[in-house]
Amino acid sequence: MEGLFRISGSQVVLNRLYPTFAHPEQVNLDNENCHDVASTFKHWLKHLNPPLIPFEYFEGTMQMLKDYEETKEVSLLKDFVLKLPKDHFVAFHKILRLLKVLSENS
């Protein structure tokens, strides 16, 4: 599938799917278009409160990224992710796993 996160899905479908993301155990995406699901997922990420990387981690995140650019030291990324609140860590981990699968199949 081309442009999974670049091609916008249907706003009508997003409006229908987005509220179901509050109850993940009830979400059934079997019959949904991949672009609609990706658009809904991006919308969900944009509207997380607090965000996936909480505001109080912003300065540390920026410094970690700067240090990583200079050293390419993977342990910096690992240490950063491990400092996230548990729910955020779990979500971040699952998103990274999704991105890994997508990159392996692109």
C-alpha positions in Angstrom: 0.0 0.0 0.0 1.4 3.3 -1.0 1.6 6.4 1.2 -0.1 4.8 4.2 0.4 7.9 6.4 0.6 10.4 3.5 -2.8 9.7 1.8 -5.7 11.1 3.8 -8.6 8.9 4.7 -12.2 9.8 4.7 -13.2 12.5 7.2 -16.6 10.8 7.6 -14.9 7.5 8.5 -12.5 9.3 10.8 -15.4 10.9 12.6 -17.0 7.5 13.0 -13.9 5.6 14.1 -12.2 8.2 16.3 -14.6 7.9 19.3 -14.2 4.1 19.3 -10.4 4.5 20.0 -11.4 5.4 23.6 -12.5 1.8 24.0 -9.8 -0.2 22.1 -11.3 -3.6 23.1 -14.4 -2.6 21.0 -12.5 -1.4 17.9 -13.0 -3.6 14.9 -11.0 -2.4 11.9 -11.3 -5.6 9.8 -13.5 -4.0 7.1 -11.9 -0.5 7.1 -9.7 1.1 4.5 -6.0 1.3 5.5 -5.9 5.1 4.8 -9.0 5.7 6.9 -7.4 3.8 9.8 -4.1 5.6 9.4 -5.8 9.0 9.4 -7.8 8.1 12.5 -4.6 6.9 14.2 -2.8 10.2 13.3 -5.8 12.2 14.6 -5.7 10.1 17.8 -2.0 10.9 18.3 -2.5 14.6 17.7 -5.3 14.8 20.3 -3.7 12.8 23.1 -3.9 14.6 26.4 -1.3 14.6 27.7 0.7 14.0 24.5 2.6 10.8 23.9 5.8 12.7 25.0 4.5 14.8 27.9 5.3 18.5 28.0 7.5 18.2 31.0 9.8 15.9 28.9 10.2 18.4 26.1 13.5 19.9 27.1 15.0 16.5 27.8 13.7 15.2 24.5 15.3 18.0 22.5 18.6 17.5 24.3 18.5 13.8 23.8 17.8 14.2 20.1 20.7 16.7 19.8 23.1 14.3 21.6 21.9 11.4 19.5 22.6 13.3 16.3 26.1 13.9 17.4 26.9 10.4 18.8 24.4 8.0 17.2 24.4 6.3 20.6 21.3 4.1 20.7 21.4 3.9 24.5 20.4 7.6 24.6 17.1 6.7 22.9 16.5 3.6 25.1 17.2 5.6 28.3 14.8 8.3 27.1 12.0 5.9 26.4 12.4 4.1 29.7 11.9 7.4 31.5 8.4 7.9 30.0 5.3 7.2 32.2 4.3 3.6 32.0 1.2 4.2 29.7 3.2 6.4 27.4 6.1 3.8 27.3 3.6 1.1 26.3 2.0 3.2 23.6 5.5 4.4 22.3 6.7 0.8 22.2 3.6 -0.4 20.3 4.0 2.5 17.8 7.6 1.6 17.3 6.7 -2.0 16.7 4.1 -0.9 14.1 6.6 1.2 12.3 9.1 -1.6 12.3 6.5 -3.9 10.7 5.6 -1.2 8.2 9.2 -0.6 7.2 9.8 -4.4 6.8 6.9 -4.6 4.4 7.5 -1.4 2.3 
